[in-house]
C-alpha cells in the first residue's frame, strides 16, 4: 500500500505547480514503492552587497589610478599633457572596474541559471531509492534520475541555523560532472537520515 508520504510546502510561482509535480512523481513509482518524502528546493536569493566593503573597493579602485600615475612618474614631470594625465589616472580604475563588472555579471548569470534549474526540480526519497526529478522540454514531463542502494559511498550534510541546508551525494565518481544531491531543502537533518537509511544502510541490524 502506498503511503501519502511526507512533503513540505513551497512558495514557488504558480507557473510551476508543486502538486502537479508530485502527482507526476507518484505515478512514476513502481508497484509497492512507498514515497517517504518529497519537496521542492528553495530558490536561492540574490546576495546583498554590504555597503562598507563596497565603498572600500570603490575607493581602492579609484585610487589605483593615482598609484599608477605616481609609478609612471607623471607627477614628477614639469608639464604633462591632459591626455597622458587622464590616461594614467583612468586606466587602472577602468581595468579593475571592468574585472569587477565582469565578475558581477558572471555571478548574476550563474544565480539566474541556478534559480531557473531549481524551480523545475523536485526531490524525493522512497523506500527503494532517492530521486531527483526535473521538468523536461515537454510541459509537465518529468525526467527522473534515480539513486539506488549501493550507488553512494556516503553523504555530506551542510546545515544552516534554521534547519535548512544541502545534502551532497558522495561516491558517484564519473557518473556525475559536478555536485549532486538535494540542495536548498528544509529539515535537512531528517532528509539526510532518510537518504542514509534508504541508500547507504538499507538493511536492518538484528
TIRO-2110 file (N, C-alpha, C; in Angstrom, 1 decimal):
// TIRO-2110
0.9, -1.2, 0.0, N, 1, A
0.0, 0.0, 0.0, CA, 1, A
0.9, 1.2, 0.0, C, 1, A
0.5, 2.2, -0.8, N, 2, A
1.3, 3.4, -0.9, CA, 2, A
0.9, 4.4, 0.3, C, 2, A
1.9, 4.9, 0.9, N, 3, A
1.7, 5.9, 1.9, CA, 3, A
1.7, 7.3, 1.3, C, 3, A
1.0, 8.3, 1.8, N, 4, A
0.9, 9.6, 1.2, CA, 4, A
2.3, 10.3, 1.2, C, 4, A
3.2, 9.8, 2.0, N, 5, A
4.5, 10.5, 2.1, CA, 5, A
4.5, 11.8, 2.8, C, 5, A
5.7, 12.2, 3.1, N, 6, A
5.9, 13.5, 3.8, CA, 6, A
6.5, 14.5, 2.9, C, 6, A
5.8, 15.6, 2.7, N, 7, A
6.4, 16.7, 1.9, CA, 7, A
6.2, 18.0, 2.6, C, 7, A
7.0, 19.0, 2.2, N, 8, A
6.9, 20.3, 2.8, CA, 8, A
6.4, 21.3, 1.8, C, 8, A
5.6, 22.3, 2.3, N, 9, A
5.1, 23.3, 1.4, CA, 9, A
6.2, 24.1, 0.8, C, 9, A
5.9, 24.7, -0.4, N, 10, A
6.9, 25.6, -1.0, CA, 10, A
6.2, 26.9, -1.4, C, 10, A
7.0, 27.8, -1.9, N, 11, A
6.4, 29.1, -2.3, CA, 11, A
6.8, 29.5, -3.7, C, 11, A
6.7, 28.5, -4.6, N, 12, A
7.1, 28.7, -6.0, CA, 12, A
6.0, 29.5, -6.8, C, 12, A
6.3, 29.9, -7.9, N, 13, A
5.4, 30.6, -8.8, CA, 13, A
4.3, 29.7, -9.2, C, 13, A
3.1, 30.2, -9.5, N, 14, A
2.0, 29.4, -10.0, CA, 14, A
2.3, 28.7, -11.3, C, 14, A
3.3, 29.2, -12.0, N, 15, A
3.6, 28.6, -13.3, CA, 15, A
4.1, 27.2, -13.1, C, 15, A
4.7, 26.9, -12.0, N, 16, A
5.2, 25.6, -11.7, CA, 16, A
4.5, 25.0, -10.5, C, 16, A
3.5, 24.2, -10.7, N, 17, A
2.6, 23.8, -9.7, CA, 17, A
3.2, 22.6, -9.0, C, 17, A
3.6, 22.7, -7.7, N, 18, A
4.2, 21.6, -7.0, CA, 18, A
3.3, 20.4, -6.8, C, 18, A
2.0, 20.6, -6.7, N, 19, A
1.1, 19.4, -6.6, CA, 19, A
1.1, 18.6, -7.9, C, 19, A
1.2, 19.3, -9.0, N, 20, A
1.3, 18.6, -10.3, CA, 20, A
2.6, 17.8, -10.4, C, 20, A
3.6, 18.4, -9.9, N, 21, A
4.9, 17.7, -9.9, CA, 21, A
4.8, 16.4, -9.1, C, 21, A
4.3, 16.6, -7.9, N, 22, A
4.2, 15.4, -7.0, CA, 22, A
3.3, 14.3, -7.5, C, 22, A
2.2, 14.8, -8.2, N, 23, A
1.3, 13.8, -8.8, CA, 23, A
2.0, 13.0, -9.9, C, 23, A
2.8, 13.7, -10.7, N, 24, A
3.6, 13.0, -11.8, CA, 24, A
4.7, 12.1, -11.2, C, 24, A
5.2, 12.5, -10.0, N, 25, A
6.2, 11.7, -9.4, CA, 25, A
5.7, 10.4, -8.8, C, 25, A
4.5, 10.5, -8.2, N, 26, A
3.9, 9.3, -7.6, CA, 26, A
3.5, 8.4, -8.7, C, 26, A
3.0, 8.9, -9.9, N, 27, A
2.7, 8.0, -11.0, CA, 27, A
3.8, 7.2, -11.5, C, 27, A
5.1, 7.7, -11.3, N, 28, A
6.3, 7.1, -11.8, CA, 28, A
6.9, 6.1, -10.9, C, 28, A
6.3, 5.9, -9.7, N, 29, A
6.8, 5.0, -8.7, CA, 29, A
6.4, 3.5, -9.1, C, 29, A
7.2, 2.6, -8.7, N, 30, A
7.0, 1.2, -9.0, CA, 30, A
5.9, 0.7, -8.1, C, 30, A
5.2, -0.4, -8.5, N, 31, A
4.2, -1.0, -7.7, CA, 31, A
4.8, -1.4, -6.3, C, 31, A
4.2, -1.0, -5.2, N, 32, A
4.7, -1.4, -3.9, CA, 32, A
5.7, -0.4, -3.4, C, 32, A
6.1, 0.6, -4.2, N, 33, A
7.1, 1.5, -3.7, CA, 33, A
6.5, 2.7, -2.9, C, 33, A
6.9, 2.9, -1.7, N, 34, A
6.3, 3.9, -0.9, CA, 34, A
7.1, 5.2, -0.9, C, 34, A
6.4, 6.3, -1.1, N, 35, A
7.0, 7.7, -1.1, CA, 35, A
7.2, 8.1, 0.4, C, 35, A
8.4, 8.3, 0.8, N, 36, A
8.7, 8.7, 2.2, CA, 36, A
8.7, 10.2, 2.4, C, 36, A
9.2, 10.9, 1.4, N, 37, A
9.4, 12.3, 1.5, CA, 37, A
9.6, 12.9, 0.1, C, 37, A
9.0, 14.1, -0.1, N, 38, A
9.3, 14.8, -1.4, CA, 38, A
9.2, 16.3, -1.1, C, 38, A
9.9, 17.1, -1.8, N, 39, A
10.0, 18.6, -1.6, CA, 39, A
10.6, 19.2, -2.7, C, 39, A
10.3, 20.5, -2.9, N, 40, A
11.0, 21.3, -4.0, CA, 40, A
12.0, 22.1, -3.3, C, 40, A
13.2, 22.3, -3.9, N, 41, A
14.2, 23.1, -3.3, CA, 41, A
13.9, 24.6, -3.2, C, 41, A
14.4, 25.2, -2.2, N, 42, A
14.2, 26.7, -2.0, CA, 42, A
15.0, 27.4, -3.1, C, 42, A
14.5, 28.4, -3.6, N, 43, A
15.2, 29.2, -4.7, CA, 43, A
16.2, 30.1, -4.0, C, 43, A
17.4, 30.1, -4.6, N, 44, A
18.5, 30.9, -4.0, CA, 44, A
18.2, 32.4, -4.1, C, 44, A
18.3, 33.2, -3.1, N, 45, A
18.1, 34.6, -3.1, CA, 45, A
19.3, 35.3, -3.5, C, 45, A
19.1, 36.5, -4.1, N, 46, A
20.2, 37.3, -4.5, CA, 46, A
21.0, 37.8, -3.3, C, 46, A
22.3, 37.7, -3.4, N, 47, A
23.1, 38.1, -2.3, CA, 47, A
23.3, 39.6, -2.2, C, 47, A
23.0, 40.1, -1.0, N, 48, A
23.2, 41.6, -0.9, CA, 48, A
24.7, 41.9, -0.7, C, 48, A
25.0, 43.1, -1.2, N, 49, A
26.4, 43.6, -1.1, CA, 49, A
26.4, 44.6, 0.0, C, 49, A
27.3, 44.3, 1.0, N, 50, A
27.4, 45.2, 2.2, CA, 50, A
28.0, 46.6, 1.7, C, 50, A
27.5, 47.6, 2.4, N, 51, A
27.8, 49.0, 2.0, CA, 51, A
29.3, 49.3, 2.2, C, 51, A
29.8, 48.9, 3.4, N, 52, A
31.2, 49.3, 3.8, CA, 52, A
32.2, 48.6, 2.9, C, 52, A
32.1, 47.3, 2.7, N, 53, A
33.1, 46.7, 1.7, CA, 53, A
33.0, 47.2, 0.3, C, 53, A
31.7, 47.6, -0.1, N, 54, A
31.6, 48.1, -1.5, CA, 54, A
32.2, 49.5, -1.6, C, 54, A
32.1, 50.3, -0.6, N, 55, A
32.8, 51.6, -0.6, CA, 55, A
34.3, 51.5, -0.5, C, 55, A
34.7, 50.5, 0.3, N, 56, A
36.2, 50.3, 0.3, CA, 56, A
36.8, 49.9, -1.0, C, 56, A
36.1, 49.0, -1.7, N, 57, A
36.5, 48.5, -3.0, CA, 57, A
36.5, 49.7, -4.0, C, 57, A
35.4, 50.5, -3.9, N, 58, A
35.3, 51.7, -4.8, CA, 58, A
36.4, 52.7, -4.6, C, 58, A
36.8, 52.9, -3.4, N, 59, A
37.9, 53.9, -3.1, CA, 59, A
39.2, 53.3, -3.6, C, 59, A
39.5, 52.1, -3.3, N, 60, A
40.7, 51.4, -3.7, CA, 60, A
40.8, 51.4, -5.2, C, 60, A
39.7, 51.1, -5.9, N, 61, A
39.7, 51.2, -7.4, CA, 61, A
40.0, 52.6, -7.9, C, 61, A
39.4, 53.6, -7.3, N, 62, A
39.6, 54.9, -7.7, CA, 62, A
41.0, 55.4, -7.5, C, 62, A
41.6, 55.0, -6.4, N, 63, A
43.0, 55.4, -6.0, CA, 63, A
44.0, 54.7, -6.8, C, 63, A
43.6, 53.6, -7.5, N, 64, A
44.6, 52.8, -8.3, CA, 64, A
45.1, 53.7, -9.4, C, 64, A
44.3, 54.6, -9.9, N, 65, A
44.8, 55.5, -11.0, CA, 65, A
45.8, 56.4, -10.5, C, 65, A
45.7, 57.0, -9.3, N, 66, A
46.7, 57.8, -8.7, CA, 66, A
48.0, 57.0, -8.5, C, 66, A
47.9, 55.8, -8.0, N, 67, A
49.1, 55.0, -7.8, CA, 67, A
49.8, 54.7, -9.1, C, 67, A
49.0, 54.4, -10.1, N, 68, A
49.7, 54.1, -11.4, CA, 68, A
50.4, 55.4, -12.0, C, 68, A
49.7, 56.5, -11.8, N, 69, A
50.3, 57.7, -12.3, CA, 69, A
51.6, 58.0, -11.6, C, 69, A
51.6, 57.8, -10.2, N, 70, A
52.8, 58.0, -9.5, CA, 70, A
53.9, 57.0, -9.9, C, 70, A
53.6, 55.8, -10.1, N, 71, A
54.6, 54.8, -10.5, CA, 71, A
55.2, 55.2, -11.9, C, 71, A
54.4, 55.7, -12.8, N, 72, A
54.9, 56.1, -14.1, CA, 72, A
55.6, 57.5, -14.0, C, 72, A
55.7, 58.1, -12.9, N, 73, A
56.4, 59.4, -12.8, CA, 73, A
55.6, 60.6, -13.4, C, 73, A
54.3, 60.5, -13.5, N, 74, A
53.6, 61.5, -14.2, CA, 74, A
53.6, 62.8, -13.3, C, 74, A
53.5, 62.7, -12.0, N, 75, A
53.5, 63.8, -11.2, CA, 75, A
54.9, 64.5, -11.1, C, 75, A
56.0, 63.8, -11.5, N, 76, A
57.3, 64.4, -11.4, CA, 76, A
57.7, 65.2, -12.6, C, 76, A
56.9, 65.0, -13.7, N, 77, A
57.1, 65.8, -14.9, CA, 77, A
56.7, 67.2, -14.7, C, 77, A
57.5, 68.1, -15.2, N, 78, A
57.2, 69.6, -15.1, CA, 78, A
55.9, 69.9, -15.8, C, 78, A
55.6, 69.3, -16.9, N, 79, A
54.4, 69.6, -17.6, CA, 79, A
53.9, 68.3, -18.3, C, 79, A
52.7, 67.8, -18.0, N, 80, A
52.2, 66.6, -18.6, CA, 80, A
50.9, 67.0, -19.3, C, 80, A
50.8, 66.4, -20.5, N, 81, A
49.6, 66.7, -21.4, CA, 81, A
48.4, 66.2, -20.7, C, 81, A
47.2, 66.8, -20.9, N, 82, A
46.0, 66.3, -20.3, CA, 82, A
45.7, 64.9, -20.7, C, 82, A
46.0, 64.5, -22.0, N, 83, A
45.7, 63.2, -22.4, CA, 83, A
46.5, 62.2, -21.6, C, 83, A
47.8, 62.4, -21.4, N, 84, A
48.6, 61.5, -20.7, CA, 84, A
48.1, 61.4, -19.2, C, 84, A
47.7, 62.6, -18.6, N, 85, A
47.3, 62.6, -17.3, CA, 85, A
46.0, 61.8, -17.1, C, 85, A
45.0, 62.1, -18.0, N, 86, A
43.7, 61.4, -17.9, CA, 86, A
43.9, 59.9, -18.1, C, 86, A
44.8, 59.5, -19.1, N, 87, A
45.0, 58.1, -19.3, CA, 87, A
45.6, 57.4, -18.1, C, 87, A
46.6, 58.1, -17.5, N, 88, A
47.2, 57.5, -16.3, CA, 88, A
46.3, 57.4, -15.1, C, 88, A
45.4, 58.4, -15.0, N, 89, A
44.5, 58.3, -13.8, CA, 89, A
43.3, 57.4, -14.0, C, 89, A
42.9, 57.2, -15.3, N, 90, A
41.7, 56.4, -15.6, CA, 90, A
42.0, 55.0, -16.0, C, 90, A
43.2, 54.7, -16.4, N, 91, A
43.5, 53.3, -17.0, CA, 91, A
43.3, 52.2, -15.9, C, 91, A
43.9, 52.4, -14.8, N, 92, A
43.8, 51.3, -13.8, CA, 92, A
42.4, 51.2, -13.2, C, 92, A
41.7, 52.3, -12.9, N, 93, A
40.3, 52.1, -12.4, CA, 93, A
39.4, 51.5, -13.5, C, 93, A
39.6, 51.8, -14.8, N, 94, A
38.8, 51.2, -15.8, CA, 94, A
39.0, 49.7, -15.9, C, 94, A
40.3, 49.3, -15.8, N, 95, A
40.6, 47.9, -15.9, CA, 95, A
40.1, 47.1, -14.7, C, 95, A
40.3, 47.6, -13.5, N, 96, A
39.8, 47.0, -12.3, CA, 96, A
38.3, 47.0, -12.3, C, 96, A
37.7, 48.1, -12.7, N, 97, A
36.2, 48.2, -12.7, CA, 97, A
35.7, 47.2, -13.7, C, 97, A
36.3, 47.0, -14.8, N, 98, A
35.9, 46.0, -15.8, CA, 98, A
35.9, 44.6, -15.3, C, 98, A
37.0, 44.3, -14.6, N, 99, A
37.1, 42.9, -14.0, CA, 99, A
35.9, 42.7, -12.9, C, 99, A
35.7, 43.8, -12.1, N, 100, A
34.6, 43.7, -11.1, CA, 100, A
33.3, 43.5, -11.8, C, 100, A
33.0, 44.3, -12.8, N, 101, A
31.8, 44.2, -13.5, CA, 101, A
31.6, 42.9, -14.2, C, 101, A
32.6, 42.3, -14.8, N, 102, A
32.6, 41.0, -15.4, CA, 102, A
32.2, 39.9, -14.4, C, 102, A
32.9, 40.0, -13.2, N, 103, A
32.6, 39.1, -12.1, CA, 103, A
31.1, 39.2, -11.6, C, 103, A
30.6, 40.4, -11.5, N, 104, A
29.2, 40.6, -11.1, CA, 104, A
28.3, 40.0, -12.1, C, 104, A
28.5, 40.2, -13.4, N, 105, A
27.7, 39.7, -14.4, CA, 105, A
27.7, 38.2, -14.4, C, 105, A
28.9, 37.6, -14.3, N, 106, A
29.1, 36.2, -14.2, CA, 106, A
28.3, 35.6, -13.1, C, 106, A
28.4, 36.2, -11.9, N, 107, A
27.6, 35.7, -10.8, CA, 107, A
26.1, 35.8, -10.9, C, 107, A
25.7, 36.9, -11.6, N, 108, A
24.3, 37.1, -11.8, CA, 108, A
23.7, 36.0, -12.8, C, 108, A
24.5, 35.7, -13.8, N, 109, A
24.1, 34.7, -14.8, CA, 109, A
24.0, 33.3, -14.1, C, 109, A
25.0, 33.0, -13.2, N, 110, A
25.1, 31.7, -12.5, CA, 110, A
23.9, 31.7, -11.6, C, 110, A
23.6, 32.8, -10.9, N, 111, A
22.4, 32.8, -10.0, CA, 111, A
21.1, 32.6, -10.7, C, 111, A
20.9, 33.3, -11.8, N, 112, A
19.7, 33.1, -12.6, CA, 112, A
19.6, 31.7, -13.1, C, 112, A
20.7, 31.1, -13.6, N, 113, A
20.6, 29.7, -14.1, CA, 113, A
20.3, 28.7, -13.0, C, 113, A
20.9, 28.9, -11.8, N, 114, A
20.6, 28.0, -10.7, CA, 114, A
19.1, 28.2, -10.3, C, 114, A
18.6, 29.4, -10.3, N, 115, A
17.2, 29.6, -9.9, CA, 115, A
16.3, 29.0, -10.9, C, 115, A
16.6, 29.1, -12.2, N, 116, A
15.8, 28.5, -13.2, CA, 116, A
15.7, 27.0, -13.1, C, 116, A
16.9, 26.4, -12.9, N, 117, A
17.0, 25.0, -12.8, CA, 117, A
16.3, 24.4, -11.6, C, 117, A
16.5, 25.1, -10.4, N, 118, A
15.9, 24.6, -9.2, CA, 118, A
14.4, 24.8, -9.2, C, 118, A
13.9, 25.8, -9.9, N, 119, A
12.4, 26.0, -10.0, CA, 119, A
11.7, 24.9, -10.7, C, 119, A
12.5, 24.1, -11.5, N, 120, A
11.9, 23.0, -12.2, CA, 120, A
12.4, 21.6, -11.7, C, 120, A
12.7, 21.6, -10.4, N, 121, A
13.2, 20.4, -9.8, CA, 121, A
12.4, 20.0, -8.6, C, 121, A
12.3, 18.7, -8.3, N, 122, A
11.6, 18.2, -7.1, CA, 122, A
12.5, 17.0, -6.7, C, 122, A
12.6, 16.9, -5.3, N, 123, A
13.4, 15.8, -4.7, CA, 123, A
12.5, 14.9, -4.0, C, 123, A
12.9, 13.6, -4.0, N, 124, A
12.1, 12.6, -3.3, CA, 124, A
12.9, 11.5, -2.8, C, 124, A
12.4, 10.9, -1.7, N, 125, A
13.0, 9.6, -1.1, CA, 125, A
11.9, 8.6, -1.0, C, 125, A
12.1, 7.5, -1.5, N, 126, A
11.2, 6.4, -1.3, CA, 126, A
11.8, 5.3, -0.5, C, 126, A
11.1, 4.2, -0.3, N, 127, A
11.7, 3.1, 0.5, CA, 127, A
12.7, 2.3, -0.4, C, 127, A
12.9, 2.7, -1.6, N, 128, A
13.8, 1.9, -2.5, CA, 128, A
14.9, 2.8, -3.2, C, 128, A
14.7, 4.1, -3.2, N, 129, A
15.7, 4.9, -3.9, CA, 129, A
15.5, 6.4, -3.5, C, 129, A
16.5, 7.2, -4.0, N, 130, A
16.4, 8.7, -3.9, CA, 130, A
16.2, 9.1, -5.3, C, 130, A
15.4, 10.2, -5.5, N, 131, A
15.0, 10.7, -6.8, CA, 131, A
15.3, 12.2, -6.9, C, 131, A
15.9, 12.6, -8.1, N, 132, A
15.9, 13.9, -8.5, CA, 132, A
15.1, 14.0, -9.8, C, 132, A
14.0, 14.7, -9.7, N, 133, A
13.1, 14.9, -10.9, CA, 133, A
13.2, 16.3, -11.4, C, 133, A
13.3, 16.4, -12.7, N, 134, A
13.3, 17.7, -13.4, CA, 134, A
12.3, 17.8, -14.5, C, 134, A
11.8, 19.0, -14.7, N, 135, A
10.8, 19.1, -15.8, CA, 135, A
11.6, 19.1, -17.2, C, 135, A
11.1, 18.3, -18.1, N, 136, A
11.7, 18.1, -19.4, CA, 136, A
11.2, 19.2, -20.3, C, 136, A
11.6, 19.0, -21.6, N, 137, A
11.2, 20.0, -22.6, CA, 137, A
9.7, 20.0, -22.9, C, 137, A
9.1, 18.9, -22.7, N, 138, A
7.6, 18.8, -22.9, CA, 138, A
7.0, 19.3, -21.6, C, 138, A
5.9, 20.1, -21.7, N, 139, A
5.3, 20.6, -20.5, CA, 139, A
4.7, 19.5, -19.6, C, 139, A
5.1, 19.5, -18.4, N, 140, A
4.6, 18.5, -17.4, CA, 140, A
5.3, 17.2, -17.4, C, 140, A
6.3, 17.0, -18.4, N, 141, A
7.0, 15.8, -18.4, CA, 141, A
8.2, 15.8, -17.4, C, 141, A
8.3, 14.8, -16.6, N, 142, A
9.3, 14.7, -15.5, CA, 142, A
10.4, 13.7, -16.0, C, 142, A
11.6, 14.2, -15.9, N, 143, A
12.8, 13.3, -16.1, CA, 143, A
13.3, 12.9, -14.7, C, 143, A
13.3, 11.6, -14.5, N, 144, A
13.7, 11.1, -13.2, CA, 144, A
15.1, 10.6, -13.2, C, 144, A
15.9, 11.0, -12.2, N, 145, A
17.2, 10.4, -12.0, CA, 145, A
17.2, 9.7, -10.7, C, 145, A
17.4, 8.4, -10.7, N, 146, A
17.3, 7.6, -9.5, CA, 146, A
18.6, 7.2, -9.0, C, 146, A
18.7, 7.1, -7.7, N, 147, A
19.9, 6.6, -7.0, CA, 147, A
19.5, 5.4, -6.1, C, 147, A
20.1, 4.3, -6.4, N, 148, A
19.7, 3.0, -5.7, CA, 148, A
20.7, 2.7, -4.6, C, 148, A
20.3, 1.8, -3.7, N, 149, A
21.3, 1.3, -2.7, CA, 149, A
22.5, 0.8, -3.3, C, 149, A
23.7, 1.2, -2.7, N, 150, A
25.0, 0.8, -3.2, CA, 150, A
25.6, 1.7, -4.2, C, 150, A
24.9, 2.7, -4.7, N, 151, A
25.5, 3.7, -5.6, CA, 151, A
26.3, 4.8, -4.9, C, 151, A
25.9, 5.0, -3.6, N, 152, A
26.6, 6.1, -2.9, CA, 152, A
27.5, 5.5, -1.8, C, 152, A
28.7, 6.2, -1.6, N, 153, A
29.6, 5.9, -0.5, CA, 153, A
29.1, 6.6, 0.8, C, 153, A
28.4, 7.7, 0.7, N, 154, A
28.0, 8.4, 1.9, CA, 154, A
27.4, 9.7, 1.4, C, 154, A
27.1, 10.5, 2.4, N, 155, A
26.5, 11.8, 2.2, CA, 155, A
27.3, 12.8, 3.1, C, 155, A
27.2, 14.1, 2.6, N, 156, A
27.8, 15.2, 3.4, CA, 156, A
26.7, 16.2, 3.6, C, 156, A
26.4, 16.6, 4.8, N, 157, A
25.3, 17.5, 5.1, CA, 157, A
25.8, 18.8, 5.5, C, 157, A
25.3, 19.9, 4.9, N, 158, A
25.5, 21.3, 5.3, CA, 158, A
24.2, 21.8, 5.9, C, 158, A
24.2, 22.2, 7.1, N, 159, A
23.0, 22.6, 7.8, CA, 159, A
23.2, 24.1, 8.3, C, 159, A
22.1, 24.9, 8.0, N, 160, A
22.1, 26.3, 8.5, CA, 160, A
21.3, 26.4, 9.8, C, 160, A
21.5, 27.5, 10.5, N, 161, A
20.8, 27.6, 11.8, CA, 161, A
19.3, 27.4, 11.8, C, 161, A
18.6, 27.7, 10.6, N, 162, A
17.2, 27.5, 10.6, CA, 162, A
16.8, 26.1, 10.2, C, 162, A
17.7, 25.1, 10.1, N, 163, A
17.4, 23.8, 9.9, CA, 163, A
17.4, 23.4, 8.4, C, 163, A
17.6, 24.4, 7.5, N, 164, A
17.6, 24.1, 6.1, CA, 164, A
19.1, 23.8, 5.7, C, 164, A
19.3, 23.4, 4.5, N, 165, A
20.7, 23.1, 4.0, CA, 165, A
20.7, 22.2, 2.8, C, 165, A
21.9, 21.6, 2.6, N, 166, A
22.1, 20.7, 1.4, CA, 166, A
22.6, 19.4, 1.9, C, 166, A
22.3, 18.4, 1.1, N, 167, A
22.8, 17.0, 1.2, CA, 167, A
23.5, 16.6, 0.0, C, 167, A
24.8, 16.5, 0.1, N, 168, A
25.6, 16.1, -1.1, CA, 168, A
25.8, 14.6, -1.1, C, 168, A
25.7, 14.0, -2.3, N, 169, A
25.8, 12.6, -2.6, CA, 169, A
27.3, 12.3, -2.9, C, 169, A
27.9, 11.5, -2.1, N, 170, A
29.4, 11.2, -2.3, CA, 170, A
29.5, 9.8, -3.0, C, 170, A
30.6, 9.7, -3.8, N, 171, A
31.0, 8.4, -4.3, CA, 171, A
30.4, 8.1, -5.7, C, 171, A
29.8, 9.1, -6.4, N, 172, A
29.3, 8.8, -7.8, CA, 172, A
30.4, 8.8, -8.8, C, 172, A
31.5, 9.3, -8.5, N, 173, A
32.7, 9.3, -9.5, CA, 173, A
32.4, 9.9, -10.8, C, 173, A
32.6, 9.1, -11.9, N, 174, A
32.4, 9.6, -13.2, CA, 174, A
31.0, 9.7, -13.6, C, 174, A
30.1, 9.2, -12.8, N, 175, A
28.6, 9.3, -13.1, CA, 175, A
28.1, 10.8, -13.0, C, 175, A
28.9, 11.6, -12.3, N, 176, A
28.5, 13.0, -12.0, CA, 176, A
29.6, 13.9, -12.5, C, 176, A
29.2, 15.0, -13.2, N, 177, A
30.1, 16.0, -13.6, CA, 177, A
30.3, 17.1, -12.6, C, 177, A
29.4, 17.2, -11.7, N, 178, A
29.5, 18.2, -10.7, CA, 178, A
28.8, 17.8, -9.4, C, 178, A
28.6, 18.7, -8.4, N, 179, A
28.0, 18.3, -7.2, CA, 179, A
26.5, 17.8, -7.5, C, 179, A
26.2, 16.7, -6.8, N, 180, A
24.9, 16.1, -6.9, CA, 180, A
24.3, 15.9, -5.6, C, 180, A
23.0, 16.1, -5.4, N, 181, A
22.4, 15.9, -4.1, CA, 181, A
21.1, 16.7, -4.0, C, 181, A
20.6, 16.9, -2.8, N, 182, A
19.4, 17.7, -2.5, CA, 182, A
19.9, 19.0, -2.0, C, 182, A
19.6, 20.1, -2.7, N, 183, A
20.1, 21.4, -2.3, CA, 183, A
18.9, 22.3, -1.9, C, 183, A
19.1, 23.1, -0.9, N, 184, A
18.1, 24.1, -0.5, CA, 184, A
16.9, 23.5, 0.0, C, 184, A
17.0, 22.5, 0.9, N, 185, A
15.8, 21.8, 1.4, CA, 185, A
15.7, 22.2, 2.9, C, 185, A
14.4, 22.1, 3.4, N, 186, A
14.1, 22.3, 4.8, CA, 186, A
14.3, 21.0, 5.5, C, 186, A
14.5, 21.0, 6.8, N, 187, A
14.7, 19.8, 7.7, CA, 187, A
15.7, 18.9, 7.1, C, 187, A
16.9, 19.5, 6.8, N, 188, A
17.9, 18.8, 6.1, CA, 188, A
18.5, 17.6, 6.9, C, 188, A
18.5, 17.7, 8.2, N, 189, A
19.0, 16.6, 9.0, CA, 189, A
18.1, 15.3, 8.9, C, 189, A
16.8, 15.5, 8.9, N, 190, A
15.9, 14.4, 8.7, CA, 190, A
16.0, 13.8, 7.3, C, 190, A
16.1, 14.6, 6.3, N, 191, A
16.3, 14.1, 4.9, CA, 191, A
17.6, 13.4, 4.8, C, 191, A
18.6, 13.8, 5.4, N, 192, A
19.9, 13.1, 5.3, CA, 192, A
19.8, 11.8, 6.0, C, 192, A
19.1, 11.7, 7.1, N, 193, A
18.8, 10.4, 7.7, CA, 193, A
18.0, 9.4, 6.8, C, 193, A
17.0, 10.0, 6.1, N, 194, A
16.3, 9.1, 5.2, CA, 194, A
17.1, 8.6, 4.1, C, 194, A
18.0, 9.5, 3.5, N, 195, A
18.8, 9.0, 2.4, CA, 195, A
19.8, 7.9, 2.9, C, 195, A
20.3, 8.1, 4.0, N, 196, A
21.3, 7.1, 4.6, CA, 196, A
20.6, 5.8, 4.9, C, 196, A
19.4, 5.9, 5.4, N, 197, A
18.6, 4.7, 5.7, CA, 197, A
18.2, 3.9, 4.5, C, 197, A
18.0, 4.7, 3.4, N, 198, A
17.5, 4.1, 2.2, CA, 198, A
18.6, 3.6, 1.3, C, 198, A
19.7, 4.4, 1.1, N, 199, A
20.7, 4.0, 0.2, CA, 199, A
22.0, 3.5, 0.7, C, 199, A
22.4, 3.9, 1.9, N, 200, A
23.7, 3.5, 2.4, CA, 200, A
23.6, 2.4, 3.4, C, 200, A
22.6, 2.3, 4.2, N, 201, A
22.5, 1.3, 5.2, CA, 201, A
21.0, 0.8, 5.2, C, 201, A
20.6, 0.2, 4.1, N, 202, A
19.2, -0.2, 3.9, CA, 202, A
18.7, -1.4, 4.7, C, 202, A
19.7, -2.2, 5.2, N, 203, A
19.3, -3.5, 5.8, CA, 203, A
19.4, -3.3, 7.3, C, 203, A
18.3, -3.7, 8.0, N, 204, A
18.3, -3.6, 9.5, CA, 204, A
19.3, -4.5, 10.1, C, 204, A
19.8, -4.1, 11.3, N, 205, A
20.7, -4.8, 12.1, CA, 205, A
19.9, -5.6, 13.2, C, 205, A
20.1, -6.9, 13.2, N, 206, A
19.4, -7.7, 14.1, CA, 206, A
20.2, -7.9, 15.4, C, 206, A
END
